[in-house]
Amino acid sequence: MTEIGVVGAGAAAAAATFVIDDTVPDATVTVLEKSGGVCGRAATRRDGDLTYDYGANYLKSDDERVVELVTETLDAAGLDDVTEPVYTFDASGAVSAGRDVDEHKWSYREGLTTLAKRLFGPTDATVHRRTRVETLHRDGSRWVLEDSDGETWGPFDVLLVNPPAPQTAALLASAAWDSPVRERLRAAAEAVPYRSVWTAVLRYPFEIDVPYYGLVNADKEHEVGWISREECKAGHVPDGESLLVVQASHGWSLDRYDADPAENVAALADHAAAIVGDDRLSEPTWTDHQGWRYALPERGVDREPVESARSAGLYVLGDWVAGEGRIHAALANGLDVGERVADSI
């Protein structure tokens, strides 16, 4: 029996687990996830009658394998397409039409985390949440993991590592693995630049009368990078209400990351009011927030050390390996890694 360990339960890890479970029937897969949820930055929260995607906003139909996966292979119940377009705004906050380049903007009635749940659900994988892996050990030809509580996991014949590149680099830096591949892979992961995003979620007891689902800052010169309307997603927001997801720019997010959350939320509400052109948006009736330190990779990773590590049974995966900070890219990379692992066993 092949023992496979997975660090992180993001979209790529879920896709890889799905493939491995289907193609390697004697494999035992153990997933260790530091948070209480799955699907990484494709994150959903529920509060009473609200459902909202507060990290990644939607799944884009930009990869044929991913489209087939979500529309045919997996249960497609509750998979809905946001039909309203995406507009742009510039440094002055002026809004323009014309950025609706996506064929589909999918989410689920229960939120984007449904995707990972449907990938993990039919497998025999065991997912341990709130389990933070602190160190990796190379024990002969196998891998042993130690979590923040001092518990050990493994040994594993194959190890998949799914956290963002900076966190993967930190794991590799402390790994008990005497190999030049370790240092090359660590340096490559550490070199991947990331954008931080601080997000405010704003609820209003009225509908916002605009023709778009989302607004993206095209010139990247505004304090806000993105605004979207969760009421455009079926089942997310009660009729007659609005829920905005406002994501700050990288620079603003870095400057204000550790500032008072209430002040950040108020500032982003004011920005949203100015951009959308509705003063009422400065005074939401309910709010939420989230900081994403490692939100979006700016580019991909050097391929050579990634490929070299596979000879030791170590696979890194995620949007930073795919080279694009999108859910479909992470899923496609996970499918690819799952197939590679299956071929290697």
N, C-alpha and C positions, 0 to 999 in steps of 0.2 A: 504494500500500500504506500502511495506517495503522499507525504505530508507537505502541505503548502500553507505558508503563513502570509498574511496580507496586513500591512500597516496602513490604516486609514480606510474609510468606507465611502470615499468619494465616487463620482460617476464612473471614472475609469476603472476603479477597483471593482465596482459592481458589475460592469460589463465584462471584465476579465473573469470574474468569478462565475458569471453566467455561462461563458464559453467553456471554461475548464470543467465545470460540473457536467455539462452536456457531452463533452468529448473525452474526458478522462474519468470513467466511472469508478475507478478504484482510488481516486484522489480524495483526501480529507482536507477541507479548506477551513482555516481559522482566521477570522478577521478581527483585528483589534482597532477600535475607534476611540479617540480621546474624548469626543463630545457625546451628547445624549442623542444625536440624530445621525442620519445617513445622507449621502449625496453631496457632502462638502458645501461649497458656496451656492449650489443650487438648493437653497434652504427655504423652508416654508414655516410660518408660524400661524397659529390659530388662537384667536381671542374672542370668545363668545360667538357672535355671528359673523366674524371676520376670518378670512383665509387670505394670506398674502405671501408672495415670494419677495423676500427682502434682500437677496443677494443677486444671483443671476435672475434675469427677468423672464426669459422664455427660452424654449428650445427651437433652434433654427433648422430648417430642412436643407442643409448644405452638404449632406453626405448620403449617398444612396443606401449604404449599409445601415446607417442610423435610421433613415426613414423606414426601411423595411423592418428594422427591429421594433420601433415604437408603434407602427401602424399595423403590422401583420404578425410578427413573432410574439410580441407581448400582448396582454389584454389591453385593448385600446379604449375600454370604457372610461368615460370622463375626460378623454383627451380632446381638448377644444382649441380652436384656432382663433387668435385675436385678429379680427378683420380690419380694425381701424389702423390707419397708417402711422408711420413714425415721421415727424417733422424735425427740422433743425432750428437751432438758435445760435447767435453769434456772441461775441464778447460784450456787445451792448445789450444783449437780451432780446434782440429782434428775432421773431419767429418767422420761418419760411417753410413752405411745403417742399416735398421732393426727395426725401431720404428713404422712402419705403422700398428698400431693395430686397427684402426677405420674401421668399415665396410663402413661407408659413412662419407664424410666431405661436408655437404651441406651449400650452401649459395644461395642467390637469385641474379638474374641479377641486380636488383635494390638495393641489399645489405641486410644485416641481419635485418635491421629495418622493412623490408617488413613483417616479421613474426608478430610483434606486430600490425602493421597496419591491417593485415588480421584477426587478432583476435578481435581487437576493432571495425573494420569496419562494420561488419554485426549486431552489437549490438545497442541497444538504449542508451548506456552509453554516458555521456557527459564528454569529456576530456578537462580540463582547463590546458593549458601549461603555463609555467613561473609563476606558483603559488606555492610559497614555504610555506609549513605548518610549523608554529613555535611552536604552543602549542596545546595540547589536553585537553579537559574539559569533565569530566563525569557529565552529567546533569541528575540526577535521574538514569534512566535505559538507557539513550541514550548518544550519543557522539556529541560534538560540537568542531569544529576546527577553529583556527584563523591563518590567513596567515601573511606574513611579511608586508603586507600593512594595516594590522589591520582589514581586512574583515573577517567575520565569515561565516562558512559553516555548514550546518546541521539544526536541529539535525538528527543524523543517528542512526538507530536501530542496525546496524552492521558496524564495522570499520575494514578494511584491511590495514595493514601497511607493505609496500614493500621496504623501503630504506635499504641499508646495515646496518649490526648490530650496528656499532658505532653510526650512525645517528638515528637509532631506539632507541638506549639507551638514546641518548640526548633528544629525544622527550619525552620519558617516565620519564626522570629525572625532566623535567619541567611540567609534566602533573598534572592537577588538578583532581586527582583521588585518593581518600583516601581509599586505599586497600593494604594489604600486598602483593597481587599478583603483583601489579605495581612494587614494589621494587625487588621482586624475578625475574620478567621478565627483568627489567632493568639490574640487575646484570648479568643475564645469557647472555643477548645480549652484554653487555660490555666485557664479558670474551671471546668472539669469536675473535681469532687472525686473522689479515688480512695481505696480501701481497700487497704492493704498486707496481705500474708499471708505468714507464715513457716511452712513446712510440714516436718513430720518424717514419715518413713516407717519403720515398725517391724515387724520380722519375728519370729515366734514359732514354735516347733516343736510347737505344739498348736493345736487348734481352739478358738475362743472360742464358748461355748454361750450365745448370745443370739438373740432372734427378729428382730433388725433388721439392715438393711444399713448404715444411717447414723444419726448423731445430729447434730442441729443445735441450736445454742444460741438458743432462741426469744426470750429477753429481751435478748440481746447484752450481758450483764453478766458473763460468764465470760471467763477468760483464753483459753479454747479456743472456736473458733467452729464447728468441724465435725470429726467423726470418721467414717471409713467403712472398710468391710471389703472389701479387694480380692478375698478368696477367694469373695465372692458373684458375681464375674464369671467366666464360664466361661473356663478356660484360663489364668488369671492367676497362680494360686498352687497349688503341689502339694497333693494331698489330705492331710488331717491337719494342715495348717499354717494360720497366720493372718498377714495383712499389713494393718496399720492405716495409714491416711493421716490424720494429725492436723494440722489447720490452726488456727493461733493466731488470736486476735482481732486486729483492726486496732491497738488500743492496745498490746497485748503485742508485736505484730510490730514496730511502730515503735520501742518502747523497746528491744527486743532484736535489732533487725535486724542490727547489726554485732557482736553479742556472739559469744563462743566457740561455734561450732556444736555441739560436744559437750555443752556446758552446756545449750544450748537444747533439744537432742534429749532429754537426760535429764529436763529439767523437763516437757516435753510428754508424755513417757512416764509420769511420775508423775501428771500430770493425767488421762491416759487411764485409768490404773489406778483412780483414784478415781472417775471418772465411770462407767466400765463396771462397777466393783465387782469387780475381779479383781487382787489384788496382784501376780500374776505378770507383769502387763503393764509393771511398772516396770523389768523386766530383759529387753529384746529381745535376740535373738541376733545381729541384723544391723540396720543402720540406713542411712538416706539422708536427705538434706534439700535444701530449695530455698527461697530467698527470692524472693518476687514483690513487687517494689517497687510496681508499678502493676497490681494484681490485678483489682480490680472497680470500675467506675465507679459512683458513687453516684447519678448522674442523667445525663440526656442533654445534648446541646449545643444552643446557640441555632441554630435552623434557618436564619435569614436569611443569615448569612455562608457557611454550607455550600452553600446553593443559589446564592448569588452567584458563588462560586468556579467553579462548573461552566461559566460562560460563558468562562472562561479555560482550559477543559480540565483542571481540577483537581478531583478527587473524593476526599473523605476518607470512610473507611468503617471499620466495626468495631462492637463492642458499645456503645462510647461514643456513636457516632452513632445507633445504634438506641435508646439510652437504657436498656438493660438488660444487666447483666453475665452473660449466658448464651450458650452456644454457638448455640442455635437462633436467638437474636436477631441474633448476628453473621452467621450464614448467611443469614438472611432479608434483612438489610441488604445483604450481598454480592450476592444475587440481584437485588435492586432496583437497585443501582448498575450491575451488569452490563447490565441491560436499558436503563437510562438512557444508558449509554455507547453501546450498540448503536443506540439511537434517534437519538443525536446525530451519528453518523457517516454 
